[in-house]
Amino acid sequence: MLKKIEYYNLNIKLNNELKLNNNIQLQNLFNAAHNLEKMNRAPIFFGHYEHEDYTNAKKNKKKLGDFNTKQLNEACEFINLYKENKEARIITIGSEKIWIYKIKGQIKNGKIEFDKFRQKYYDIEIIKHSKIEDVPYILASMKSNPAFCRNTFRMIDEKKYEGNIAAIKFLIGELNDFKIDPLKTLSSVQLETLVVKIFEKNGAFIPAWRGGTLKGVDIFAKFEGNIPDNLLIKKIKEKNINIQVKLQLNDENKVKDLKKSLADSNNFFLITADDGPHKDLKEYHEKKYLTSKWIKKQIYNYDEIKKWYEECIKWLPTQNRKETSFK
């Protein structure tokens, strides 16, 4: 039986603390385009050790230099990739381009070392490269997700990030019989924008379309009069409501925080793109907790919003769309 293809994100970036000045050779050492397109290699830079040192340290449960457990695990996952899944697809996202590629052959130790950094790299075959503005937005904005921007090498979990994987599959012509609800192909930013459009269409004033660093709130919606009957499923007396938007709920700790917010506040609303309610939040479903059924009903209530939504998902072929009922 063929092993399922897995998908990974690799950040090839310059450590902000390094001062490379005008040394072109050193700049190229940390440059994604140079490594991927000129050298046909995908590197990581954890320390001056050789790749065997990392795997041996993990195997023997020993500390390696000043690397923490997370860094050691990331390095080992990258080093073991050829052995574990040589057909894996890797994506690297730069400021202007994205690259999707697969590895060729065993991991290698680079000869050039700078400061405390030395390349460990794979020779690669580029499957696709595109300008950032030409790819589905869920990929173009992927590096804004802390799960990927804060990690050097990370598997893209299909359960959490199936929209990202769908976009990768589309770009490299491997969608085949893969099906996904188009709503799941929106990025978190797009989903927040969609919710803002829905509330504005119903007369709400939105002072800013993102909550930014405000804890637990993504959108503030203020109504001068009564909230329209066709917006919320249950009528509330509040004029100002605070909204948190999530693509899906998958972190138990966050669910506990959300349950507390829903219980403690009369004007807190949770909106997710999940097909149904989380088991621990069912008591609030369709009251102050709305899911994809509500979102889709609102989309198709307004031609302007429907047009925007369909423009966002137009890259996904019709035969690969798994539609769920919102009636």
N, C-alpha and C positions, 0 to 999 in steps of 0.2 A: 504494500500500500504506500502511495506517495505521501511524503510528509507535507503537511499543510504549509503553504508559503506564509511567512511572517513578514511584518513591515516594521522598519526601524527609522528613527530620526537621529541623524548625526549632525551635531553642531561643530563646524570647523571655524574656530574664531580665535581672535587675538586676545590674550589676557590683558586687561586694561592697565595692569601694573607694569607691563613690559615697555621699555623705551627703545624702539627700534630705529628711531631717527630716519636717515636716508639709506639704510642698508637694505638694498633690494633683495639680496639673497635671504635675509632674515624675514623680510616682509612676505616674500613668497612662501616661506616655510609655514606661515600661518594663514595663507590666503586660500579660500575655498576654490575660486575659479582656477588658480594656478595648479593646485593639487589635483583637482578633478579633471580639468580639460587639458592641461599641459603635461602633467606627470601621470595621468590616469591612475591615481591612487587616492585612497580615503584614509586619512590619518587621525589618530588621537595623540595627545601630548602629555599624558599622566607621567610626570617624573622622568628621571634619567635612566631608570631601570630598563632591562630588556623584558620582553613579554613573558618569558618563563618565570621571572621573579614574582609577577603578580599572581599567576595561577598557582604557583607553589605556596605562596603566602596564604592564599585562601584555602587551599587544600589542607595545609598544616595548621590552619587557624592561628597564624602568626601576624603580627603587625608589620607593615612594610613602610619604613620611613614615617612621614607625618600624614600619610593618607588615612582618611576615615573609612568606615565600613562602606558607605555609599559609593565613594570614589573607587574603592577596590572592586566592588561588585560591578560597577559600570565598566571598568577596564576589563575585567574577566569576561563579562558578557560579550564585549566587542572581540576580545581575543579568541573566544571559543565559538564565534559565529560560524566560521567555515566548517568546523567539526559538527556543530549542532544543526545548521540549516544553510547550506551553501547557496540555495536558491532564494534566500531572503532578498527582499527589495529594501533599499535604503534611500531615504530622501534627505537632502541637505538644502536648506533655504537660506539664500543670501539676501542682500538688500535689493538686488535687481533681478536675480535669476533663481530658479530652483533646478535641482538635478535629481533624477531618479536613476539608480544604478544597482548593479549586483557585483559581488566580489568574485575574484578569480584567483584561486590558489590559496595557500596557507598565509597566515600573518607573517609580516617581516619586520625586522628592526631597522629603523632608519640610521644612516651614517652621520647625519648632521645633528649636532646637539647645540642648543643655545641655553645658556644659564642652567636652569634645572629641568629643561624640557628636551625630550627626544621623541621623535616620531616612532610610533608603532603603526604600521599601515598595511592595507590590502591593495593589491592591484585590482582594478575595477573595469567593468564594462558599462559605459553609460547607456541607459535604455532611452532616456528622454531628458532634454533640458529645454526650459521655456522661460520667457520673460515673466516676471512676477505678476504683471498685469494681465497676462493671458491665461492664468490658471484659475480654477474655481476659488472663490474667496476664502473658503474654509482652509485651503492650503496657504494662500497668500498671507493670511493672518495667523497662521499656526504658531509662529514664534512669539506671539503675544500671550500664548497660554503658558502659565508658570510651569506646567508639567513638562514642557519641552524646552523653554528658554533657560531653565535652571539646571538642566541636565546635559551632559555632553553626548551620551548615547543612551537611547531609551527605546524599548519596544513600544509600538503603537497598538495598544490593547483594542482589539476589535469590539469588545463589549462596550467600552467607554467611548471609542473614537471611530465608530463604523463609518461616519460621514467622511472623515479624513481618508480612510482606506478606500472608500468608494471613489473619491476624487483621484487618488493615486492610480487605482485600477483603470479609471476612465482615461487618464492621460497616457498610459502605456498600453492601452487596447486590451486590457485583461478583465473587463467587467463580466464578459461571458454571461452566465446565468445568475450572477449576483444581483439580488434585489434589495432595495432599501426604501423606506418611507422618505420621500423628498424633504419633508420637514427636518429630518435628521441630518440633512446635508447643509443646513445653515450653520454658520459659525456662531459662537456665543454672542459676538457683537451684532451679527445680523438678527439673531433672535430677539435681543434687546431692542433693536431698531424696529422690528416688527411689532413688538408689544407697544412701543411708543406710538407708532402709527395708529394702532387700534384705539388706544386711549385718546389720542388727539382727535381722531375722527368722531369720537363720542363726546367731544366738547371739553376735554381735560386740558389744563395748562401744564406743560412739562418744562420746568426751568432748565433742565439739562438732561440729555438723553442717556447719560451714564452717571452712576453714583460715585465713580472713581474710587477714592480710598475710604469712602464711608462704609463702615462695617455693617453688613447685613442688609443694605439697601442699594438697589441698582437704579430705581426710578421713583421720583416723587410725582404724583399726579394730583392736581388741585382742580376741584369743580366749583364753579360759582353757584350753580343751582343743583337740583337733584341729579343723581347719577342715572343715566338713561336705563330704562327697564331691560333693554335688549343687550346690555353690556355684561353685567354680573348676574349670575344665576340666582343668588340670594340678595334681596334688597338690604342695604345698610344705610344708616343715618349719617355716616361720616362724609365729610366733604373733601378731606385730604387723605389720600392713602399712600402708603409706602409699599413698594413692590420689589421683591427679589425674583430674578429670572435665572433659571438654570436649564441647561440642555437636558440633563438627567440627574437623578439622585443616586449616588453610589458610594457615598462616604457616610458611615454610620454616625460618626461624631457630628458631622454637619446636620444630619437628620435630627439629632437630639436638639441642636441649637434652633433649628427651624421649628420644631414642635413647640419649644418654649416661646418663640416669637409669636406663633399662631395662637397659642393659649393666652399669652399675656397682653396682646394688643388687639384692639378692635379694628384698627385700620392697617394692619399688616396683611399683605397678600403674597402668596407664592404661586408662580407660574412656571411650569416646566413643559418640555416637549415629550415627556414620557407618555406612553400609550395609556397608562392607568396610574392610579395613586400608589405611593409607597405604602407598604403594609402598616407602618407605624404612624401614618398620617391620614388614614382613611376617614377618620371622624371629621376631618376638615375639608374633604374632597367636595368640590362643587359648591363650597361655601366661601372659604377664603383660600382654597388650594385648587388651582385650575390646571388642566393638562391639555394634551394635544387635541382632544375632541373640541374643547372650547376654542383653542387657537384657530383651528381649521374652519370652524363655523364662522368666526369673526372675519377671517380672510375672505371667505366667499360671500360675506354680507356687503362688501364694498368693492366696486370695480377697480378703484384706484389702488387699493391694497392688493387685490388679486393680481393686477398687472405687475406690481412691484415684486411680489412673491414669485410669480411665474418667470420673471426675468432672472431672478436669483437662481432658480433651479433648472433653467433651460439647458444647461450643459448635460444634465442627466437624461439619457435616452428613455423614452416612454416605456420600452420593454423591461427596463431595470427598475421601474418604480413600483414599490409595494404600497399601494394606497390603503389607508384605514378609514373606516366610516366615521363621519362626524355628525351624522344625522341624529 
